[in-house]
Amino acid sequence: MMHVLTQEDLDFWHSNGYVIVRDAVPQANLDAVADTIWEFMEMDRADPATWYRPDDGDEGKPRLKESGMAELYQHQSLWDNRQHPRVYGAFADIWKTNKLWVSIDRVNLNPPARADWDFQGFVHWDIDTSLRPLPNRVQGVLSLVDVPANAGGLQVVPGFHRRFHDWVKTQPADRDPRIPDMTGLELKSLAMQAGDLVIWHSLLPHGTGRNNSARPRLAQYITMFPAKEDDDAMRQERISLWRERKSPDRKAFPGDPRRWEIERGATAKLTPLGEKLLGLRNW
Ligand SMILES: O=C(O)CCC(=O)C(=O)O
């Protein structure tokens, strides 16, 4: 297996709970996803008047949550990044195993905040932090464009994965296990360049930041986790999502009312690596 993370990267990962992989995929891959997002969203990248969309109304248009979450999942351009060897190699270095599956996740188009789109940013955990043992997960995001700090990219509390156990003893029993009380915690907004992949430990409080810039932030969420090859139901679900170009059937993922990918898409071609990362073939 190709090692992507250096010892310095791994040291940074252990102390900060996140790591940035530079040039994770070629520029052409970034452009392909960005072009697809603009087309999918029926927006014009050159016309700010088109960058905003009510989450509830505008019948027949694709949804855009205020946080910028967009319901695109199965396009070839997304799969090309999921099955890129350097992306895979970085996750294999984190997990210290080759046998991984990739998440089937969406993209983000976080437009500049303005009076009628006053997104403040959010902070949460993707895991239920009241569970014991704590779920062992990582999340990742690939930046498709340059995103300066405070321009709507990822924000995290660095190093919190090492402080969690002490911190949680100071918290009330009825605390929200998915949303931290941020008193005394410092949020860092990460500056990213196009092609940077950030991987972070799921114990870090994190979220999408407010976009104080003039340009939309575009990103693709990608993570990997040890393959669950014995879980046949999960494997079959993943294969059918890919083959039929569907969004995961979960509350947080409302899907696309136009069924753009289902009706008009083509099932992504997978490389031998992609087939294993999906679960179509065993490791
Ligand atoms: O937009 C981001 O980078 C953060 C996304 C996030 O909070 C998540 O993936 O759970």
The ligand as an SDF file (V2000), in Angstrom:
LIG
                    3D

 10  9  0  0  0  0  0  0  0  0999 V2000
  -18.7670   21.6640    5.9950 O   0  0  0  0  0  0  0  0  0  0  0  0
  -17.9220   21.0840    6.6860 C   0  0  0  0  0  0  0  0  0  0  0  0
  -16.7410   21.0070    6.3350 O   0  0  0  0  0  0  0  0  0  0  0  0
  -18.3440   20.4020    7.9800 C   0  0  0  0  0  0  0  0  0  0  0  0
  -19.3350   19.3440    7.7230 C   0  0  0  0  0  0  0  0  0  0  0  0
  -19.7830   18.6010    8.9190 C   0  0  0  0  0  0  0  0  0  0  0  0
  -20.0860   19.1540    9.9330 O   0  0  0  0  0  0  0  0  0  0  0  0
  -19.8700   17.1130    8.8740 C   0  0  0  0  0  0  0  0  0  0  0  0
  -19.4790   16.5190    7.8610 O   0  0  0  0  0  0  0  0  0  0  0  0
  -20.3280   16.5220    9.8580 O   0  0  0  0  0  0  0  0  0  0  0  0
  1  2  2  0
  2  3  1  0
  2  4  1  0
  4  5  1  0
  5  6  1  0
  6  7  2  0
  6  8  1  0
  8  9  2  0
  8 10  1  0
M  END
$$$$
